[in-house]
């Protein structure tokens, strides 16, 4: 159940951060990241408060995990309905033919300070 919870949290966080990077202007980047972190803090507080529903939360861990996973699934559903992103389609100039080692060489080249 912890793995399921972790996957749903990652599914929620990663696209939002990408949407902030893609859709927010340069001026809005920092404030939107602050909003994101604040929403995460609010979610953590609500999850903590959810543990107070039962007197002994460890005896009802499955029910609590199902409630949290349900909330996360609802948030993922809302996110997919609201967020519209234009997929990146590389132009013919962007496509380069090379060896399968080129991405690794390119990544290692960044250590030298050039591509």
trRosetta pair geometry for C-beta under 8 A, 3 or more apart (Angstrom, degrees):
i j d omega theta_ij theta_ji phi_ij phi_ji
1 4 5.5 -50 -150 35 38 113
1 5 6.3 40 150 -19 67 105
1 61 7.5 143 74 142 156 99
1 62 6.9 -149 -75 -118 159 62
1 65 4.2 19 172 172 133 161
1 69 7.7 -105 -162 -44 87 132
2 5 5.6 -54 -149 38 33 114
2 6 6.2 36 151 -22 66 106
2 65 7.8 -83 -66 -123 48 132
3 6 5.6 -53 -145 36 32 113
3 7 6.4 33 155 -20 65 103
4 7 5.8 -53 -149 35 30 111
4 8 6.5 26 155 -15 64 105
4 65 7.5 86 72 169 116 115
4 69 5.9 -1 130 -107 115 133
5 8 6.0 -57 -149 37 30 107
5 9 6.4 29 154 -19 65 106
5 65 6.2 -95 -59 -150 122 94
5 68 6.1 19 -121 110 113 125
5 69 6.1 -99 -89 -76 71 89
5 72 7.3 150 -141 -10 61 158
6 9 5.8 -55 -148 36 31 111
6 10 6.3 28 155 -16 65 107
7 10 5.8 -57 -147 39 30 109
7 11 6.2 33 153 -22 66 106
8 11 5.5 -51 -145 36 34 114
8 12 6.5 33 154 -19 64 105
8 69 5.9 155 -11 -134 162 71
8 72 3.8 77 150 138 132 145
8 73 6.7 -64 -135 -60 133 64
8 76 6.8 -101 -155 -40 88 132
9 12 5.7 -58 -153 36 32 110
9 13 6.2 21 156 -15 68 111
9 72 6.6 -74 -67 -126 55 138
10 13 5.9 -58 -136 40 32 104
10 14 5.8 27 172 -20 69 112
11 14 6.9 -48 -129 32 19 105
11 15 7.3 7 175 -1 52 109
11 72 7.8 97 64 166 108 111
11 76 5.7 9 121 -108 120 127
12 15 7.5 -83 -166 40 20 95
12 16 6.7 8 159 -12 60 120
12 72 6.2 -105 -42 -154 134 91
12 75 5.7 22 -116 112 125 124
12 76 6.0 -100 -81 -77 82 82
12 79 6.9 173 -131 -28 69 158
13 16 6.0 -73 -154 39 29 109
13 17 6.2 22 161 -16 70 110
13 40 7.7 41 -104 -92 108 122
14 17 6.1 -60 -149 37 28 107
14 18 6.4 24 156 -15 64 109
15 18 5.4 -58 -146 41 36 112
15 19 6.0 38 155 -23 70 104
15 79 6.5 113 90 160 134 133
15 83 6.7 126 151 106 121 168
16 19 5.6 -52 -145 35 32 111
16 20 6.4 35 153 -21 64 102
16 36 6.1 150 134 -123 123 119
16 79 7.1 -81 -68 -134 92 132
17 20 5.7 -49 -149 32 33 113
17 21 6.5 31 152 -16 63 105
17 33 7.9 47 -127 -112 83 85
17 36 6.8 90 -84 -156 73 165
18 21 5.7 -56 -150 38 33 111
18 22 6.0 22 156 -12 69 113
18 85 7.8 11 121 -111 110 157
19 22 5.8 -60 -136 45 30 104
19 23 5.3 -8 177 11 71 120
19 83 5.6 -80 -100 -140 147 128
19 85 6.6 -113 -103 -77 86 120
20 23 6.9 -63 -115 50 16 86
20 24 5.1 -3 -169 -1 59 128
20 29 6.8 106 155 -136 96 60
20 32 4.5 175 -143 126 113 130
20 33 6.4 126 154 -69 155 67
20 36 6.5 -65 -53 -45 153 137
21 24 7.2 -22 -80 38 9 97
21 29 7.3 46 -109 -126 51 103
22 85 6.4 47 103 -135 158 111
23 85 7.6 -104 -53 -105 112 86
24 28 3.9 -128 -172 96 104 113
24 29 5.4 148 107 -79 125 53
24 32 4.8 -117 -91 -2 160 156
25 28 4.8 84 50 11 75 103
25 29 7.5 -108 95 -32 41 78
26 29 6.0 -28 -158 -12 33 117
28 31 5.8 -69 -156 52 54 105
28 32 5.3 49 153 -25 87 114
29 32 6.2 -70 -150 38 20 106
29 33 6.5 18 158 -18 62 108
30 33 5.8 -55 -148 34 31 110
30 34 6.5 33 154 -19 64 104
31 34 5.5 -54 -151 36 36 114
31 35 6.5 40 150 -22 67 101
32 35 5.3 -44 -147 33 38 115
32 36 6.4 44 150 -22 64 101
33 36 5.4 -48 -149 33 35 116
33 37 6.5 33 153 -16 66 103
34 37 5.9 -53 -146 39 32 108
34 38 6.2 34 153 -20 64 108
35 38 5.6 -57 -147 38 30 113
35 39 6.3 31 154 -20 65 105
36 39 5.8 -55 -150 35 29 110
36 40 6.5 30 151 -19 63 104
37 40 5.5 -51 -150 35 34 114
37 41 6.5 37 150 -21 65 103
38 41 5.6 -51 -149 34 34 112
38 42 6.5 36 151 -19 65 103
39 42 5.5 -50 -147 36 34 113
39 43 6.4 38 151 -20 64 104
40 43 5.5 -53 -149 36 33 114
40 44 6.4 36 152 -21 65 103
41 44 5.6 -50 -148 34 33 113
41 45 6.5 34 152 -19 64 104
42 45 5.7 -54 -150 36 32 112
42 46 6.4 30 152 -17 66 106
43 46 5.7 -54 -144 38 32 109
43 47 6.2 34 155 -20 65 105
44 47 5.7 -52 -146 36 31 112
44 48 6.5 34 152 -20 63 103
45 48 5.6 -52 -152 34 32 113
45 49 6.4 30 151 -16 65 105
46 49 5.5 -53 -147 39 35 111
46 50 6.3 46 149 -31 65 100
47 50 5.4 -44 -149 24 34 119
47 51 7.4 44 150 -26 58 93
47 68 6.4 49 -124 -113 103 121
48 51 6.0 -46 -168 17 37 114
48 52 8.0 36 140 -18 59 98
49 52 5.7 -48 -168 22 49 115
50 53 5.8 -15 -174 -17 53 114
50 64 6.4 130 136 -148 110 99
50 67 6.6 -175 -170 106 134 135
50 68 7.0 138 108 -71 165 94
51 54 7.7 -68 -177 45 45 81
51 57 4.5 -16 -162 -89 82 162
51 64 6.9 41 -101 -139 61 147
52 57 7.8 -41 -63 -59 22 121
53 57 7.6 90 53 -98 76 95
53 60 7.9 -102 90 96 102 148
53 64 7.4 166 48 -98 124 97
54 57 5.1 135 69 -88 105 55
54 59 7.0 -138 150 65 140 92
54 60 4.4 144 -41 29 172 144
54 63 7.7 101 -42 76 140 128
54 64 7.4 -101 11 -60 124 112
56 59 4.3 43 109 9 112 116
56 60 7.1 121 92 0 70 92
57 60 6.0 -78 -149 55 41 92
57 61 6.9 79 151 -78 72 65
57 64 6.1 39 -163 -49 97 155
58 61 5.9 1 -153 -49 39 107
60 63 4.6 -40 178 42 93 117
60 64 5.8 98 118 -25 87 97
61 64 5.7 -58 -145 40 32 111
61 65 6.1 32 158 -19 68 107
62 65 5.8 -55 -145 37 29 109
62 66 6.3 29 155 -19 64 106
63 66 5.7 -55 -148 36 31 112
63 67 6.5 34 152 -21 64 103
64 67 5.6 -51 -150 33 33 112
64 68 6.4 29 154 -14 66 106
65 68 5.7 -55 -146 40 33 109
65 69 6.1 32 155 -17 67 108
66 69 5.7 -53 -140 41 30 110
66 70 6.1 36 155 -23 63 106
67 70 5.7 -56 -150 35 28 114
67 71 6.5 28 152 -18 63 104
68 71 5.7 -51 -149 35 33 111
68 72 6.3 32 152 -16 65 106
69 72 5.5 -53 -146 40 33 113
69 73 6.1 37 153 -22 66 104
70 73 5.6 -50 -143 35 30 111
70 74 6.4 33 154 -19 63 103
71 74 5.7 -54 -151 35 31 112
71 75 6.5 30 151 -17 64 106
72 75 5.6 -55 -149 37 33 111
72 76 6.3 35 152 -21 66 103
73 76 5.6 -50 -147 35 33 113
73 77 6.4 37 152 -20 63 104
74 77 5.6 -53 -151 35 32 114
74 78 6.5 31 152 -17 65 104
75 78 5.7 -51 -147 37 34 111
75 79 6.2 37 152 -23 65 107
76 79 5.5 -54 -147 36 31 115
76 80 6.4 27 156 -16 65 104
77 80 6.0 -57 -147 37 29 105
77 81 6.4 25 155 -17 64 109
78 81 5.8 -60 -149 38 31 110
78 82 6.0 14 161 -9 69 115
79 82 6.2 -64 -138 43 25 100
79 83 5.5 0 177 1 67 120
80 83 6.7 -53 -112 47 22 95
90 94 3.9 -124 -167 84 102 132
90 95 5.6 119 123 -56 129 82
91 94 5.0 101 52 0 69 101
91 95 7.6 -136 96 -8 41 86
92 95 5.9 -51 -151 29 38 111
96 102 7.9 -144 105 159 115 163
98 102 3.9 54 118 -50 137 152
99 102 5.4 138 61 -32 68 90
100 103 7.9 -38 175 19 46 97
101 104 5.2 -58 -166 44 64 114
101 105 5.7 64 138 -24 86 104
102 105 5.6 -56 -140 40 32 110
102 106 6.0 35 159 -22 67 107
103 106 5.6 -54 -145 37 30 114
103 107 6.3 31 156 -19 64 105
104 107 5.8 -54 -149 36 31 110
104 108 6.3 25 155 -13 65 107
105 108 5.8 -57 -144 42 31 107
105 109 6.2 41 152 -30 64 106
106 109 5.5 -51 -149 28 30 118
106 110 7.4 42 151 -30 58 92
106 115 6.2 2 -151 -168 86 81
107 110 6.0 -42 -167 11 37 113
108 111 5.9 -36 -173 14 51 114
108 112 7.9 45 139 -11 65 98
109 112 5.6 -52 -163 33 52 112
109 114 6.1 -66 166 90 101 64
109 115 5.6 72 113 -167 131 26
110 113 7.5 62 -174 -73 40 16
110 114 7.9 -144 -106 68 35 22
110 115 7.0 15 -78 -98 71 56
